[in-house]
Amino acid sequence: MNKKIKIKGSLISILVAILMILAIPQISAIQKETNIDAETNAITTLSPDLVYYPMSHDFGSVTEGHLYQTTFDIWNGGSSTLTWTLGIIHTWVSPNPTSGSSTGEHDTVTVRIDTTGLSAGPYSGFVSISANDGGGVRYFNIDFIVVDNDSPNTPSQLNGPSSGSVGETLSYSTSTTDPNGDHIAYGLDINNDDNIDFWSSSYYPSGATYTVYITFSTPGTFPLRILAKDTYGAQSSFSIPKVVTISGTSNDPPNTPSKPSGSSAGNTGVAYSFSTSTTDPDGDQVKYGWDWNGDGTVDEWSGLKASGSSEARSHSWTIPGTYYIQVIAEDEYGAQSSFSLAKTITISSNQPPNKPSISGPSTGVKGSSYTYTSTTTDDDGDQIYYWFDWGDGSNSGWKGPYSSGQTASESHIWSAEGSYSIKVKTKDSNDAESIWSDPLSVSMPKGKTFNLFENFWEFLELFPRLSKIFIGLF
């Protein structure tokens, strides 16, 4: 019995020894991946942990045929070394890089989408992320909507001076519209090499005027062109070149013109006169550009004038509203001043009186007074003033006011024989003038007078002998 016990004990000891021998390598392997806290005897496993941010991106509305991109970061939030790989199933998405490793540092991944050939509509996709942290597959999600979009129209040719000098700052303006009403950025090509040398710093509403200021550092001839780009990246064609010649000599621009003087209120359809002036530091001739609505675009240029001479110009408006009139000066070499202070005019809707009629005598004799009447109506019910033109270089001046439909009468004396054409025009209390009336022809024929002495001698001429007797007496 004791022998059996001893044999069993020996077998157990041998088995335990064998198990201990086999377990030693596994224990060593485990110790390589663990950290034993000496005080608590707690064992913490050392393993990587995938962290990435952001976890998605929405590109919003995009257009077909363009590239868009965004980024996200991947890093190891645990211990040891994290290895990761990316996967795609969508042909329109491409990440870069597609794999990497991290011991804690951030890896930046660029995700690009290519909308070439995509139909309009919403799209959702992802980039898959796999790592050695045991967390399974994770995803960076992507959303966007492809919208139909038209390119902006070609901008107008740049408006500004055609010449200048080195170091001089020149101002140029343009505008265009976008068929979809999108906001627009402008790109300037100075050298006609199809490369954009300067983009506007912001997007402008469709139809708004864009102004760019250019300082040339070298002399030469520069064909300035500009194109437009909407918020979706669609671009127009380049504008017609604006050829600018820059000289190496200095040329000072004219001084800013004076604020235009003239009427502050008026009516539609009535022309009002405004005047301004300026001087040129170099004594150059100057032309004036009138901006009748304050939008920064010259609507009308004058011819070249001597420095310091006054410029007067008339303008009428067809739509009621408040308008801001400003003037810019340009010398004979293309150097421009700043715009003047704006003159404000408020235009009201008003109809002039209707065409007046005229009546009165059509014949008479010189030296006699004749009375003529005229009448008309005003569709706005305004009071009316009458102006009679007597056809002999004189007129009545403005007479009135009369009520609409009331007859006006004026008298006149002609001092010489002849035929005269009388006409009348009217204006209302808002200075809106009518057209002239139809003319009335008046004849002042030579009057038949009797002179006793003159007729007596004419009588004697019929009797020569008697005439001699009377001549002898006198």
C-alpha positions as CSV (number, residue, x, y, z in Angstrom):
1,M,0.0,0.0,0.0
2,N,2.8,2.4,0.9
3,K,4.6,1.6,-2.4
4,K,1.5,2.5,-4.4
5,I,1.3,5.9,-2.6
6,K,4.9,6.6,-3.2
7,I,4.6,5.7,-6.9
8,K,1.6,8.0,-7.3
9,G,3.4,10.8,-5.4
10,S,6.4,10.5,-7.7
11,L,4.3,10.6,-10.8
12,I,2.5,13.7,-9.6
13,S,5.9,15.4,-8.9
14,I,7.1,14.5,-12.3
15,L,3.9,15.9,-14.0
16,V,4.2,19.2,-12.0
17,A,7.8,19.6,-13.0
18,I,6.9,19.1,-16.7
19,L,4.1,21.6,-16.5
20,M,6.4,24.2,-14.8
21,I,9.0,23.7,-17.6
22,L,6.3,24.3,-20.3
23,A,4.8,27.3,-18.5
24,I,8.1,29.3,-18.1
25,P,8.2,30.7,-21.7
26,Q,4.5,31.7,-21.6
27,I,5.0,33.5,-18.3
28,S,8.0,35.4,-19.8
29,A,5.9,36.4,-22.8
30,I,3.1,37.6,-20.6
31,Q,5.5,39.6,-18.5
32,K,6.7,41.4,-21.7
33,E,3.1,42.8,-22.2
34,T,2.3,43.6,-18.6
35,N,3.2,46.1,-15.9
36,I,3.1,44.9,-12.3
37,D,2.6,47.6,-9.7
38,A,5.0,46.8,-6.9
39,E,2.8,48.2,-4.2
40,T,-0.7,46.9,-5.2
41,N,0.4,43.9,-7.2
42,A,-2.1,45.1,-9.9
43,I,-1.3,44.0,-13.5
44,T,-2.0,46.5,-16.3
45,T,-1.9,45.3,-19.9
46,L,0.2,47.5,-22.3
47,S,-1.8,47.9,-25.6
48,P,-2.4,50.5,-28.3
49,D,-5.7,52.4,-28.6
50,L,-6.9,54.1,-31.9
51,V,-8.1,57.6,-31.6
52,Y,-9.2,59.9,-34.5
53,Y,-10.8,63.3,-34.9
54,P,-13.0,64.6,-36.4
55,M,-15.0,61.5,-37.1
56,S,-16.9,62.9,-40.1
57,H,-17.1,65.9,-42.5
58,D,-20.0,67.4,-44.5
59,F,-18.8,69.2,-47.6
60,G,-22.3,70.8,-48.0
61,S,-23.2,71.8,-51.6
62,V,-20.6,71.2,-54.2
63,T,-20.6,71.2,-58.0
64,E,-19.7,68.6,-60.6
65,G,-16.2,68.5,-62.0
66,H,-14.3,69.9,-59.0
67,L,-12.0,68.6,-56.2
68,Y,-12.7,69.2,-52.6
69,Q,-10.7,68.1,-49.5
70,T,-10.6,68.0,-45.8
71,T,-8.4,66.4,-43.1
72,F,-8.6,64.3,-39.9
73,D,-6.0,63.2,-37.4
74,I,-5.2,59.6,-36.2
75,W,-3.1,58.9,-33.1
76,N,-2.4,56.4,-30.4
77,G,-4.2,57.0,-27.2
78,G,-2.7,54.0,-25.5
79,S,0.7,52.4,-25.2
80,S,3.1,50.5,-27.4
81,T,2.8,51.1,-31.1
82,L,-0.4,51.6,-33.0
83,T,-0.5,50.6,-36.7
84,W,-3.4,51.6,-38.9
85,T,-4.7,51.2,-42.4
86,L,-7.4,52.9,-44.4
87,G,-9.8,51.4,-46.9
88,I,-12.2,52.8,-49.5
89,I,-15.1,51.5,-51.6
90,H,-16.1,54.7,-53.3
91,T,-14.4,55.7,-56.5
92,W,-14.8,59.4,-55.8
93,V,-12.9,59.4,-52.5
94,S,-9.2,59.1,-52.0
95,P,-7.3,59.4,-48.6
96,N,-3.6,60.1,-48.2
97,P,-1.7,58.5,-46.6
98,T,-3.5,55.1,-46.5
99,S,-1.5,53.6,-43.6
100,G,0.8,54.6,-40.7
101,S,1.9,54.0,-37.2
102,S,1.8,56.1,-34.0
103,T,3.3,55.9,-30.5
104,G,1.3,59.0,-29.5
105,E,2.1,61.5,-32.3
106,H,-0.7,62.6,-34.6
107,D,-0.9,61.5,-38.2
108,T,-2.9,63.9,-40.5
109,V,-4.9,62.2,-43.2
110,T,-6.1,64.3,-46.2
111,V,-9.4,63.1,-47.7
112,R,-10.2,64.3,-51.2
113,I,-13.4,64.0,-53.1
114,D,-13.6,64.3,-56.9
115,T,-17.1,65.2,-58.2
116,T,-16.2,64.7,-61.9
117,G,-19.0,62.8,-63.6
118,L,-21.3,62.8,-60.5
119,S,-25.0,63.5,-61.1
120,A,-26.8,66.1,-59.0
121,G,-28.0,64.8,-55.7
122,P,-26.9,63.8,-52.2
123,Y,-23.9,61.5,-51.5
124,S,-22.7,59.7,-48.4
125,G,-19.6,57.6,-48.0
126,F,-16.8,56.7,-45.7
127,V,-13.1,55.8,-45.3
128,S,-12.7,52.7,-43.2
129,I,-10.0,52.6,-40.5
130,S,-8.5,49.3,-39.1
131,A,-5.9,49.1,-36.4
132,N,-4.1,46.6,-34.2
133,D,-5.9,47.8,-31.0
134,G,-8.6,45.1,-31.3
135,G,-11.3,47.7,-31.7
136,G,-12.6,46.5,-35.0
137,V,-13.3,48.6,-38.1
138,R,-14.2,52.2,-37.6
139,Y,-15.3,54.9,-40.1
140,F,-14.6,58.5,-41.1
141,N,-18.0,59.5,-42.7
142,I,-18.4,61.8,-45.6
143,D,-21.5,63.7,-46.9
144,F,-22.1,66.2,-49.7
145,I,-24.7,67.3,-52.2
146,V,-23.9,67.8,-55.9
147,V,-25.9,70.8,-57.2
148,D,-26.3,72.1,-60.7
149,N,-24.3,75.3,-61.2
150,D,-23.5,77.7,-64.0
151,S,-20.2,79.6,-64.4
152,P,-20.4,83.4,-63.8
153,N,-20.7,85.6,-67.0
154,T,-17.4,87.1,-68.3
155,P,-16.6,90.3,-66.4
156,S,-16.6,93.6,-68.3
157,Q,-13.3,95.0,-69.5
158,L,-11.5,96.8,-66.6
159,N,-12.5,100.5,-66.5
160,G,-9.6,102.8,-65.5
161,P,-6.6,104.7,-66.8
162,S,-4.7,103.4,-69.9
163,S,-1.4,104.8,-68.7
164,G,0.6,105.7,-65.6
165,S,4.0,105.7,-64.1
166,V,6.1,103.5,-61.8
167,G,5.0,103.7,-58.2
168,E,1.7,105.2,-59.0
169,T,-1.4,103.5,-57.7
170,L,-4.1,103.1,-60.3
171,S,-7.8,102.2,-59.8
172,Y,-9.7,99.8,-62.0
173,S,-13.3,98.5,-61.7
174,T,-15.4,95.8,-63.3
175,S,-18.5,93.8,-62.6
176,T,-20.4,90.7,-63.8
177,T,-23.4,88.6,-62.9
178,D,-23.9,85.0,-62.0
179,P,-26.8,83.1,-63.6
180,N,-27.5,81.4,-60.3
181,G,-27.2,84.5,-58.2
182,D,-24.1,83.2,-56.5
183,H,-21.5,85.5,-54.9
184,I,-18.4,86.2,-57.0
185,A,-14.7,86.5,-56.4
186,Y,-12.4,88.2,-59.0
187,G,-9.0,87.0,-60.2
188,L,-6.6,89.4,-61.9
189,D,-4.1,88.4,-64.5
190,I,-1.6,91.3,-65.0
191,N,0.7,89.7,-67.6
192,N,-1.7,87.9,-69.9
193,D,-0.1,84.6,-69.0
194,D,-3.4,82.8,-67.9
195,N,-2.1,82.8,-64.3
196,I,-4.1,84.6,-61.6
197,D,-1.7,87.1,-59.9
198,F,-4.3,88.4,-57.4
199,W,-7.6,87.2,-56.1
200,S,-10.1,89.5,-54.4
201,S,-10.1,89.1,-50.6
202,S,-13.8,88.4,-50.5
203,Y,-16.9,87.4,-52.6
204,Y,-19.1,90.1,-54.0
205,P,-22.9,89.9,-54.7
206,S,-23.8,89.1,-58.3
207,G,-23.8,92.4,-60.3
208,A,-21.9,94.4,-57.7
209,T,-18.9,96.5,-58.8
210,Y,-15.5,95.3,-57.9
211,T,-12.6,97.8,-57.7
212,V,-8.9,96.8,-57.6
213,Y,-5.9,99.1,-56.9
214,I,-2.7,98.3,-58.7
215,T,0.8,99.8,-58.1
216,F,3.2,99.0,-60.9
217,S,6.8,98.6,-59.9
218,T,8.3,98.4,-63.4
219,P,7.7,100.2,-66.7
220,G,6.1,98.4,-69.6
221,T,2.8,97.5,-71.3
222,F,0.4,95.4,-69.2
223,P,-2.7,93.7,-70.7
224,L,-4.9,93.5,-67.6
225,R,-7.5,90.7,-67.7
226,I,-9.9,89.6,-65.0
227,L,-12.2,86.5,-64.5
228,A,-14.9,85.6,-62.0
229,K,-15.3,82.6,-59.8
230,D,-18.5,81.7,-57.9
231,T,-18.7,80.2,-54.4
232,Y,-18.7,76.7,-55.9
233,G,-15.5,77.2,-57.8
234,A,-17.0,77.6,-61.3
235,Q,-15.0,80.2,-63.3
236,S,-15.8,82.5,-66.2
237,S,-13.6,83.3,-69.1
238,F,-11.2,86.2,-69.0
239,S,-12.4,89.6,-69.8
240,I,-11.1,91.6,-72.8
241,P,-7.6,92.9,-72.0
242,K,-7.3,96.5,-70.7
243,V,-3.9,97.6,-72.1
244,V,-2.0,99.9,-69.6
245,T,1.3,101.5,-70.5
246,I,3.5,102.3,-67.5
247,S,6.3,104.8,-67.9
248,G,9.4,105.2,-65.7
249,T,8.7,108.9,-65.2
250,S,6.5,110.3,-62.5
251,N,3.1,111.7,-63.3
252,D,0.8,113.1,-60.6
253,P,-2.9,112.5,-60.9
254,P,-5.3,115.5,-60.9
255,N,-6.6,116.7,-57.6
256,T,-10.0,115.5,-56.4
257,P,-12.7,117.5,-58.2
258,S,-15.0,119.8,-56.2
259,K,-18.3,118.5,-55.0
260,P,-20.8,119.0,-57.9
261,S,-23.1,122.0,-57.5
262,G,-26.6,122.0,-58.8
263,S,-30.2,121.1,-57.9
264,S,-31.0,119.1,-54.8
265,A,-34.5,118.0,-55.9
266,G,-36.2,117.5,-59.2
267,N,-38.6,115.4,-61.2
268,T,-38.3,112.6,-63.7
269,G,-37.7,113.5,-67.3
270,V,-36.3,116.9,-66.5
271,A,-32.7,117.7,-67.2
272,Y,-30.7,119.4,-64.4
273,S,-27.3,121.0,-64.8
274,F,-24.3,120.4,-62.5
275,S,-20.8,121.8,-62.4
276,T,-17.4,121.0,-60.9
277,S,-13.7,121.8,-61.5
278,T,-10.2,120.7,-60.5
279,T,-6.6,121.3,-61.2
280,D,-3.7,119.0,-62.2
281,P,-0.4,119.4,-60.3
282,D,1.6,118.9,-63.6
283,G,-0.7,121.3,-65.5
284,D,-1.9,118.5,-67.7
285,Q,-5.3,118.6,-69.4
286,V,-8.1,117.0,-67.5
287,K,-11.3,115.2,-68.4
288,Y,-14.2,114.6,-66.1
289,G,-16.0,111.3,-65.5
290,W,-19.6,111.7,-64.2
291,D,-21.1,109.0,-62.0
292,W,-24.9,109.8,-61.9
293,N,-25.9,107.1,-59.4
294,G,-23.0,106.8,-57.0
295,D,-22.1,103.2,-57.9
296,G,-18.4,104.0,-58.6
297,T,-18.7,103.5,-62.3
298,V,-18.3,106.5,-64.7
299,D,-21.5,106.9,-66.8
300,E,-20.3,109.8,-68.9
301,W,-16.9,111.3,-69.8
302,S,-16.2,114.9,-70.9
303,G,-13.5,115.8,-73.3
304,L,-10.1,117.1,-72.2
305,K,-10.0,120.5,-70.7
306,A,-7.4,122.9,-69.4
307,S,-6.4,122.4,-65.7
308,G,-8.6,124.5,-63.5
309,S,-11.4,125.1,-66.1
310,S,-15.0,124.4,-65.0
311,E,-17.0,121.4,-66.3
312,A,-20.8,121.7,-66.5
313,R,-23.1,118.8,-67.6
314,S,-26.8,118.1,-67.6
315,H,-28.6,114.9,-66.8
316,S,-32.1,113.6,-66.3
317,W,-33.5,110.6,-64.5
318,T,-36.5,108.4,-65.6
319,I,-37.1,106.7,-62.2
320,P,-37.9,108.4,-59.0
321,G,-35.4,108.0,-56.1
322,T,-32.4,109.5,-54.4
323,Y,-29.2,109.7,-56.4
324,Y,-25.7,110.5,-55.5
325,I,-23.7,112.4,-58.1
326,Q,-19.9,112.2,-58.0
327,V,-17.1,113.1,-60.4
328,I,-13.6,111.8,-61.0
329,A,-10.8,113.5,-63.0
330,E,-8.3,111.9,-65.4
331,D,-5.3,113.6,-66.9
332,E,-4.2,113.3,-70.5
333,Y,-1.8,110.5,-69.4
334,G,-4.5,108.4,-67.7
335,A,-3.7,109.2,-64.1
336,Q,-7.0,109.5,-62.1
337,S,-8.0,111.3,-59.0
338,S,-10.3,110.1,-56.3
339,F,-14.0,110.6,-56.7
340,S,-15.4,113.9,-55.4
341,L,-17.8,114.2,-52.5
342,A,-21.3,113.2,-53.6
343,K,-24.0,115.6,-54.5
344,T,-27.4,114.3,-53.4
345,I,-30.5,114.9,-55.6
346,T,-34.0,113.5,-54.9
347,I,-36.0,112.8,-58.0
348,S,-39.8,112.7,-57.8
349,S,-42.3,111.3,-60.2
350,N,-43.9,114.2,-62.1
351,Q,-45.6,114.7,-65.5
352,P,-45.1,118.0,-67.3
353,P,-48.1,120.0,-68.5
354,N,-49.7,119.0,-71.7
355,K,-49.0,120.8,-75.0
356,P,-50.6,124.3,-74.8
357,S,-52.8,125.9,-77.4
358,I,-52.5,129.6,-78.5
359,S,-55.1,131.9,-80.1
360,G,-55.3,135.6,-81.1
361,P,-55.1,137.9,-84.1
362,S,-53.1,136.7,-87.1
363,T,-52.7,140.2,-88.7
364,G,-52.2,143.7,-87.4
365,V,-50.1,146.8,-87.8
366,K,-46.9,147.8,-86.1
367,G,-47.1,149.9,-83.0
368,S,-50.5,148.4,-81.9
369,S,-51.0,146.1,-79.0
370,Y,-52.5,142.7,-79.5
371,T,-53.6,140.2,-76.9
372,Y,-53.1,136.4,-77.2
373,T,-54.4,133.6,-75.0
374,S,-53.2,130.1,-74.2
375,T,-54.4,127.2,-72.1
376,T,-53.4,123.7,-71.1
377,T,-53.8,121.2,-68.4
378,D,-51.5,119.3,-66.0
379,D,-52.2,115.7,-65.4
380,D,-50.9,116.0,-61.8
381,G,-53.1,119.0,-61.1
382,D,-50.1,121.2,-60.6
383,Q,-50.2,125.0,-61.1
384,I,-48.9,126.2,-64.5
385,Y,-46.7,129.0,-65.7
386,Y,-46.8,130.3,-69.3
387,W,-44.0,131.6,-71.5
388,F,-44.9,133.5,-74.7
389,D,-42.3,133.7,-77.4
390,W,-43.2,136.6,-79.7
391,G,-41.0,135.7,-82.6
392,D,-39.2,139.0,-82.7
393,G,-36.4,138.1,-80.2
394,S,-38.5,139.0,-77.2
395,N,-40.6,136.9,-74.8
396,S,-43.0,137.4,-71.9
397,G,-40.9,135.4,-69.4
398,W,-42.7,133.0,-67.0
399,K,-46.2,134.3,-66.2
400,G,-48.3,132.7,-63.5
401,P,-49.1,130.6,-61.7
402,Y,-52.4,129.6,-63.2
403,S,-54.6,126.7,-62.2
404,S,-54.7,123.7,-64.5
405,G,-57.0,124.4,-67.4
406,Q,-57.1,128.2,-66.7
407,T,-56.6,130.5,-69.6
408,A,-53.5,132.8,-69.6
409,S,-53.4,136.0,-71.7
410,E,-50.6,138.3,-72.7
411,S,-50.3,141.3,-74.9
412,H,-47.5,142.5,-77.3
413,I,-46.6,145.3,-79.6
414,W,-44.5,144.7,-82.7
415,S,-42.4,147.7,-83.7
416,A,-41.6,146.7,-87.2
417,E,-43.5,145.3,-90.2
418,G,-43.1,141.6,-91.0
419,S,-44.3,138.2,-90.3
420,Y,-43.8,136.6,-86.9
421,S,-44.3,133.1,-85.5
422,I,-45.7,133.1,-82.0
423,K,-45.4,130.0,-79.7
424,V,-46.0,129.1,-76.1
425,K,-44.6,126.7,-73.6
426,T,-45.6,125.9,-70.0
427,K,-44.1,124.5,-66.9
428,D,-45.6,123.2,-63.7
429,S,-44.7,124.1,-60.1
430,N,-42.1,121.4,-60.2
431,D,-40.3,123.0,-63.2
432,A,-41.3,120.2,-65.5
433,E,-41.7,121.9,-68.9
434,S,-44.2,121.0,-71.7
435,I,-43.3,120.9,-75.3
436,W,-43.9,124.1,-77.4
437,S,-47.4,124.8,-78.8
438,D,-48.0,124.8,-82.5
439,P,-46.8,128.2,-83.9
440,L,-49.3,130.9,-84.8
441,S,-48.3,133.1,-87.7
442,V,-48.9,136.8,-87.3
443,S,-48.4,139.3,-90.2
444,M,-47.7,143.0,-89.7
445,P,-47.9,144.4,-93.3
446,K,-46.7,147.9,-94.3
447,G,-49.6,150.4,-93.5
448,K,-51.0,152.9,-96.2
449,T,-50.5,156.5,-94.9
450,F,-51.3,159.8,-96.5
451,N,-48.6,162.6,-96.5
452,L,-50.1,165.9,-97.9
453,F,-46.7,167.4,-98.9
454,E,-45.4,164.2,-100.4
455,N,-48.6,163.4,-102.3
456,F,-48.8,167.0,-103.6
457,W,-45.4,166.8,-105.3
458,E,-46.3,163.5,-106.7
459,F,-49.4,165.2,-108.2
460,L,-47.3,168.0,-109.7
461,E,-45.0,165.5,-111.4
462,L,-48.0,164.7,-113.6
463,F,-47.9,168.3,-115.0
464,P,-44.3,169.3,-115.9
465,R,-45.1,173.0,-116.7
466,L,-47.1,173.5,-113.6
467,S,-44.4,171.8,-111.6
468,K,-41.8,174.3,-113.0
469,I,-44.0,177.3,-112.0
470,F,-44.2,176.0,-108.4
471,I,-40.6,175.2,-108.2
472,G,-39.8,178.8,-109.4
473,L,-42.0,180.1,-106.6
474,F,-40.1,178.2,-104.0
